[in-house]
């Protein structure tokens, strides 16, 4: 317990600081540690601004950089859309469906496809720069980091070929890959600029060295993990496909706490503040969990399961539900501030900008909302 208190003391002193600019959302979980937080100032309304038709089905999350929203679709297209008016600027076609969220770094958009390729495109024009082949479907977003010794920019991605791959961000050249015993569905987390943390469908949590992919530790857990791990102040947080959310010490693999309220799985990735962990469950609830104790702070009930990964601002949590609604609730009490009924399931992560929320829906459309009144 003394170690646990020391870990969380650093959280209260230094905070979970968002990495992204408030006008951009280039990573679908906000930063490379996948903490799902932003400093963007969001108002208390949800007024529909525009709708973009991407196709028959949309599971990929929207990311935004330099005024352009990027989203993949089951029709196999990656769309680039002007966030001011919802007009398409360009699209790129892969051979199969794109369910994974893209990533935009240094003028390049990276994304994986179910055709097994990781693609790198010019973010302004959509021109293909390179592609790298894995031997399985890619269902999770890529992540980006700089290796501590080599100093090169690399892209880390999981695949259904049971490997996590690390490739050069400029060329797509393989730097290393690490084999697990089953699919890797979530996004590999970058922690402390030197570690890669992720869970797999083999019911294991892994901690690797970013530099060379060597395993630091493997932690056996109760059930397969389909979501991504959020990490802050030396502690990782993740839900599994059985019924629990876990906090574990990244340094030694020890369990910090285990949260299990009902026998429902978690496909949502958590969002973090200094005090709380927020995660959606298939019990139709959004759960707020105390980061120190693992006890429930509150639970918000939706009318459908919450597979969407929430995003937290200073005072709000934004998320969608399979009941077809986009919700905005208060961080402290979990009370509804606003909601908008789209009418079709929402399983993707919303992109949260200053005064704007953009989210994809399983009806194949992207919706942009203004959150402050223009009156």
Secondary structure per residue as TSV (DSSP state, phi and psi in degrees):
chain	resnum	aa	ss	phi	psi
A	1	X	-	360.0	-33.6
A	2	X	H	-62.7	-43.4
A	3	X	H	-61.1	-43.1
A	4	X	H	-61.0	-43.8
A	5	X	H	-66.0	-35.4
A	6	X	H	-66.9	-38.2
A	7	X	H	-61.1	-45.8
A	8	X	H	-79.1	-19.4
A	9	X	H	-60.8	-40.0
A	10	X	H	-64.3	-31.0
A	11	X	H	-64.1	-45.5
A	12	X	H	-71.5	-27.9
A	13	X	H	-78.7	-41.5
A	14	X	H	-107.8	-22.6
A	15	X	-	79.4	164.1
A	16	X	-	-92.4	90.8
A	17	X	-	-85.2	124.6
A	18	X	-	-63.4	145.7
A	19	X	-	-94.8	-33.3
A	20	X	S	-81.2	153.3
A	21	X	-	-69.2	150.0
A	22	X	T	-69.3	-18.4
A	23	X	T	-90.0	-3.6
A	24	X	-	-127.1	158.3
A	25	X	B	-146.5	68.3
A	26	X	-	-77.2	-16.9
A	27	X	B	-118.3	134.8
A	28	X	T	-69.6	-13.9
A	29	X	T	-112.3	18.0
A	30	X	S	91.9	-45.0
A	31	X	S	-150.8	177.8
A	32	X	T	-71.5	-18.9
A	33	X	T	-88.0	1.6
A	34	X	-	60.4	41.2
A	35	X	-	-84.8	-8.1
A	36	X	-	64.3	33.1
A	37	X	B	-125.4	155.7
A	38	X	-	-147.8	152.2
A	39	X	-	-93.3	5.5
A	40	X	-	-59.8	139.6
A	41	X	-	-89.7	117.5
A	42	X	-	-112.6	132.9
A	43	X	-	-78.1	-169.6
A	44	X	S	-104.7	14.8
A	45	X	-	-123.6	162.1
A	46	X	-	-130.8	93.6
A	47	X	E	-108.7	122.0
A	48	X	E	-64.3	129.0
A	49	X	E	-102.0	-51.8
A	50	X	E	-156.1	164.8
A	51	X	E	-131.7	133.0
A	52	X	E	-116.0	130.7
A	53	X	E	-88.0	113.2
A	54	X	-	-101.4	-16.8
A	55	X	-	146.4	-162.4
A	56	X	S	-78.0	-26.7
A	57	X	-	-150.2	140.9
A	58	X	-	-142.6	117.5
A	59	X	-	-116.1	-24.0
A	60	X	S	-63.6	143.2
A	61	X	-	-83.2	153.8
A	62	X	-	-85.2	138.0
A	63	X	E	-123.0	156.9
A	64	X	E	-135.9	134.6
A	65	X	E	-150.4	132.1
A	66	X	T	53.6	42.7
A	67	X	T	81.2	7.0
A	68	X	E	-121.1	132.5
A	69	X	E	-97.3	135.9
A	70	X	E	-120.1	135.2
A	71	X	E	-153.9	141.5
A	72	X	E	-93.7	160.2
A	73	X	-	-139.0	158.8
A	74	X	T	-66.2	-17.4
A	75	X	T	-72.4	-4.0
A	76	X	S	92.3	10.2
A	77	X	E	-106.7	140.5
A	78	X	E	-99.3	122.6
A	79	X	E	-102.5	139.6
A	80	X	E	-113.7	121.4
A	81	X	E	-127.6	134.5
A	82	X	E	-67.4	123.2
A	83	X	T	-75.4	-11.3
A	84	X	T	-80.4	-34.7
A	85	X	T	-131.9	-3.6
A	86	X	-	75.7	15.5
A	87	X	-	-90.0	139.5
A	88	X	E	-72.6	134.4
A	89	X	E	-95.3	-40.1
A	90	X	E	-165.8	166.8
A	91	X	E	-141.7	156.9
A	92	X	E	-129.2	136.3
A	93	X	E	-103.9	128.8
A	94	X	-	-101.2	177.2
A	95	X	S	-75.8	-24.7
A	96	X	S	-140.3	-174.1
A	97	X	-	-61.4	148.2
A	98	X	-	-114.7	102.4
A	99	X	-	-103.6	-16.8
A	100	X	S	-82.0	145.3
A	101	X	-	-68.6	147.7
A	102	X	-	-79.5	178.9
A	103	X	E	-141.3	135.2
A	104	X	E	-120.6	118.8
A	105	X	E	-140.4	129.1
A	106	X	T	52.4	44.3
A	107	X	T	78.0	10.5
A	108	X	E	-124.2	136.3
A	109	X	E	-105.1	126.5
A	110	X	E	-111.4	140.7
A	111	X	E	-158.0	152.7
A	112	X	E	-104.8	154.1
A	113	X	-	-127.0	161.2
A	114	X	T	-70.6	-5.3
A	115	X	T	-78.4	-1.8
A	116	X	S	90.9	0.9
A	117	X	E	-101.2	144.6
A	118	X	E	-98.5	125.3
A	119	X	E	-109.5	147.4
A	120	X	E	-125.8	122.4
A	121	X	E	-123.2	152.2
A	122	X	E	-63.8	124.4
A	123	X	T	-68.3	-26.3
A	124	X	T	-85.8	-33.8
A	125	X	T	-111.3	-21.0
A	126	X	-	81.0	7.9
A	127	X	-	-71.4	134.7
A	128	X	E	-69.2	127.1
A	129	X	E	-96.1	-44.4
A	130	X	E	-165.8	166.1
A	131	X	E	-142.7	147.6
A	132	X	E	-124.1	132.8
A	133	X	E	-98.6	127.2
A	134	X	-	-100.5	-178.1
A	135	X	S	-111.1	26.8
A	136	X	S	-160.6	171.2
A	137	X	-	-63.4	146.1
A	138	X	-	-108.9	115.3
A	139	X	-	-111.4	-12.7
A	140	X	S	-112.9	159.6
A	141	X	-	-70.5	153.9
A	142	X	-	-76.1	159.4
A	143	X	E	-125.4	161.8
A	144	X	E	-131.6	145.3
A	145	X	E	-158.6	170.8
A	146	X	E	-110.4	125.7
A	147	X	-	-65.9	137.1
A	148	X	T	-64.3	-33.7
A	149	X	T	-96.7	-46.3
A	150	X	T	-72.1	-26.3
A	151	X	-	67.1	9.3
A	152	X	-	-88.4	154.1
A	153	X	E	-83.0	128.4
A	154	X	E	-129.2	155.8
A	155	X	E	-110.7	129.8
A	156	X	E	-112.7	131.2
A	157	X	E	-149.2	144.9
A	158	X	E	-96.6	157.7
A	159	X	-	-143.1	161.9
A	160	X	T	-77.0	5.4
A	161	X	T	-84.3	7.6
A	162	X	S	78.3	9.2
A	163	X	E	-113.3	152.3
A	164	X	E	-102.5	129.7
A	165	X	E	-110.9	139.9
A	166	X	E	-119.8	118.4
A	167	X	E	-127.5	156.7
A	168	X	E	-65.8	130.3
A	169	X	T	-67.1	-26.8
A	170	X	T	-86.8	-32.8
A	171	X	T	-118.8	-19.2
A	172	X	-	80.3	7.4
A	173	X	-	-70.5	134.3
A	174	X	E	-67.4	130.5
A	175	X	E	-101.5	-43.9
A	176	X	E	-163.6	163.8
A	177	X	E	-145.5	150.0
A	178	X	E	-124.2	131.4
A	179	X	E	-96.2	133.9
A	180	X	-	-108.9	-170.8
A	181	X	S	-104.4	6.1
A	182	X	S	-164.3	-174.0
A	183	X	-	-58.5	149.0
A	184	X	-	-111.9	107.4
A	185	X	-	-97.3	-34.0
A	186	X	S	-85.7	-174.5
A	187	X	-	-94.6	128.2
A	188	X	-	-63.9	130.1
A	189	X	E	-90.0	139.2
A	190	X	E	-102.2	123.3
A	191	X	E	-125.7	134.1
A	192	X	T	59.7	23.9
A	193	X	T	56.5	21.7
A	194	X	T	-147.6	-10.9
A	195	X	E	-124.1	149.1
A	196	X	E	-114.7	124.5
A	197	X	E	-122.8	130.7
A	198	X	E	-160.5	160.2
A	199	X	E	-113.1	158.5
A	200	X	-	-131.6	171.9
A	201	X	T	-75.2	1.5
A	202	X	T	-90.8	13.2
A	203	X	S	63.2	36.2
A	204	X	E	-129.0	147.2
A	205	X	E	-105.3	136.7
A	206	X	E	-122.4	144.0
A	207	X	E	-124.7	117.8
A	208	X	E	-116.8	158.5
A	209	X	E	-77.1	130.1
A	210	X	T	-63.3	-35.3
A	211	X	T	-62.1	-46.8
A	212	X	T	-133.0	2.4
A	213	X	-	77.0	10.7
A	214	X	-	-73.4	138.5
A	215	X	E	-72.1	127.8
A	216	X	E	-89.9	-42.3
A	217	X	E	-163.0	156.6
A	218	X	E	-129.0	133.4
A	219	X	E	-120.3	119.8
A	220	X	E	-78.5	132.0
A	221	X	-	-121.9	-179.7
A	222	X	S	-73.6	-27.6
A	223	X	S	-158.0	165.7
A	224	X	-	-57.2	151.8
A	225	X	-	-116.6	119.5
A	226	X	-	-100.6	-17.0
A	227	X	S	-101.2	-172.2
A	228	X	-	-105.8	157.1
A	229	X	-	-93.2	129.6
A	230	X	E	-97.4	134.9
A	231	X	E	-127.1	134.9
A	232	X	E	-152.4	135.7
A	233	X	T	54.1	40.3
A	234	X	T	83.0	2.6
A	235	X	E	-121.1	133.3
A	236	X	E	-102.7	146.0
A	237	X	E	-130.0	132.0
A	238	X	E	-159.3	147.8
A	239	X	E	-98.6	156.2
A	240	X	-	-119.3	176.7
A	241	X	S	-84.9	5.2
A	242	X	S	-94.0	-84.2
A	243	X	S	-161.1	16.0
A	244	X	-	-135.4	158.5
A	245	X	E	-113.3	133.1
A	246	X	E	-118.6	147.1
A	247	X	E	-117.3	131.6
A	248	X	E	-137.6	149.9
A	249	X	E	-78.7	117.8
A	250	X	T	-64.6	-33.3
A	251	X	T	-69.5	-37.7
A	252	X	T	-125.5	-5.2
A	253	X	-	81.3	1.8
A	254	X	-	-71.3	142.7
A	255	X	E	-71.5	128.6
A	256	X	E	-89.3	-47.6
A	257	X	E	-159.5	164.1
A	258	X	E	-133.3	120.2
A	259	X	E	-105.1	118.8
A	260	X	-	-144.6	103.9
A	261	X	-	-100.1	-43.3
A	262	X	S	-139.2	164.5
A	263	X	S	-85.9	65.8
A	264	X	-	-131.5	145.3
A	265	X	-	-80.7	164.1
A	266	X	-	-118.4	116.6
A	267	X	-	-106.2	-7.9
A	268	X	S	-80.0	146.1
A	269	X	-	-93.4	143.5
A	270	X	-	-76.8	156.7
A	271	X	E	-117.2	146.9
A	272	X	E	-122.3	141.6
A	273	X	-	-120.0	-177.1
A	274	X	S	-60.5	-34.5
A	275	X	S	-102.6	-25.7
A	276	X	E	-134.8	158.7
A	277	X	E	-113.4	129.7
A	278	X	E	-116.6	129.0
A	279	X	E	-151.0	142.7
A	280	X	E	-88.7	149.1
A	281	X	-	-128.1	162.3
A	282	X	T	-81.4	8.7
A	283	X	T	-87.4	11.6
A	284	X	S	71.7	24.5
A	285	X	E	-124.5	151.6
A	286	X	E	-102.1	124.1
A	287	X	E	-104.5	133.5
A	288	X	E	-108.0	119.0
A	289	X	E	-119.1	135.5
A	290	X	E	-65.2	127.1
A	291	X	T	-66.7	-28.7
A	292	X	T	-83.5	-47.8
A	293	X	T	-98.6	-20.9
A	294	X	-	78.0	10.8
A	295	X	-	-88.2	155.8
A	296	X	E	-74.0	130.0
A	297	X	E	-90.6	-44.9
A	298	X	E	-164.3	168.1
A	299	X	E	-138.0	128.3
A	300	X	E	-101.2	129.1
A	301	X	E	-95.2	120.2
A	302	X	-	-96.9	-177.6
A	303	X	S	-100.8	0.2
A	304	X	S	-144.7	167.3
A	305	X	-	-63.2	153.5
A	306	X	-	-112.2	90.0
A	307	X	-	-89.1	-18.6
A	308	X	S	-60.9	140.7
A	309	X	-	-88.4	122.4
A	310	X	-	-72.2	161.3
A	311	X	E	-123.6	135.6
A	312	X	E	-111.6	140.1
A	313	X	-	-109.8	-165.7
A	314	X	S	-59.8	-37.8
A	315	X	S	-135.2	7.8
A	316	X	E	-137.5	156.6
A	317	X	E	-120.2	129.3
A	318	X	E	-115.6	131.7
A	319	X	E	-161.4	161.0
A	320	X	E	-112.6	165.4
A	321	X	-	-133.2	161.2
A	322	X	T	-71.4	-3.7
A	323	X	T	-79.3	-0.5
A	324	X	S	89.4	11.9
A	325	X	E	-116.1	144.3
A	326	X	E	-96.8	128.0
A	327	X	E	-114.8	149.5
A	328	X	E	-130.2	116.9
A	329	X	E	-126.8	159.8
A	330	X	E	-76.4	143.0
A	331	X	T	-67.4	-41.1
A	332	X	T	-74.0	-43.9
A	333	X	T	-111.4	-14.1
A	334	X	-	73.0	26.5
A	335	X	-	-91.0	141.8
A	336	X	E	-67.3	128.9
A	337	X	E	-97.2	-43.8
A	338	X	E	-158.6	158.8
A	339	X	E	-152.6	158.9
A	340	X	E	-137.5	126.2
A	341	X	E	-91.6	105.2
A	342	X	-	-79.5	-38.8
A	343	X	S	103.7	-6.9
A	344	X	S	-130.1	153.9
A	345	X	-	-56.8	142.5
A	346	X	-	-119.0	114.4
A	347	X	-	-117.2	-7.3
A	348	X	S	-91.1	162.2
A	349	X	-	-78.9	132.3
A	350	X	-	-72.1	146.1
A	351	X	E	-90.6	123.1
A	352	X	E	-112.9	115.8
A	353	X	E	-116.2	176.9
A	354	X	T	-64.4	117.6
A	355	X	T	64.9	17.6
A	356	X	E	-150.0	139.1
A	357	X	E	-127.1	129.8
A	358	X	E	-122.9	129.1
A	359	X	E	-142.5	143.6
A	360	X	E	-93.0	151.3
A	361	X	-	-129.1	154.6
A	362	X	T	-71.6	-0.7
A	363	X	T	-82.2	4.1
A	364	X	S	86.0	12.1
A	365	X	E	-118.7	152.3
A	366	X	E	-107.3	131.8
A	367	X	E	-115.7	133.2
A	368	X	E	-113.4	130.3
A	369	X	E	-120.5	140.0
A	370	X	E	-94.1	137.6
A	371	X	-	-107.4	-5.6
A	372	X	S	-115.9	140.6
A	373	X	-	-66.6	139.2
A	374	X	-	-95.2	7.0
A	375	X	-	-69.3	360.0
